[in-house]
């Protein structure tokens, strides 16, 4: 499984654009590691290049989880979503505020 190391945009908001590699597609997953010591919540969008530019890909049953603090893992779904080399993952994440007590 590929792990992509990156840094946060600022202290609580994160953004990363990752082009899926052949290895990511073979491994059926990729981890985006923002290298912070707290949990994240993320939204992932997928686009595919075509003659007109980029086209949105329906994420279907794409799986997104958080294997460790600061990490977002995107995986193939059970039936309708597959990581495909050349597709672009747009990962937007924020610090998980549900872990805080007020």
C-alpha angles and dihedrals in degrees: 000000000000120000119200115202117210139150131246120266089227135335098297109009125072136186132177135168114205128183109217111243128210088254092053089052092048091049091046090225147056131200120215106203114197090184098232127131100234138072123269138206115212146191118205126198124185127209132180125205117241136162091281096050125263123353124200114245119212106243090212107175096350111157121228120182142154114241094179141354110298094014132112118190121199116197141177115272126237095262120338107046128058128172105243125196110253096027115123122230115207107199119191115180138172135192109278105247093184088080092064126089120212 
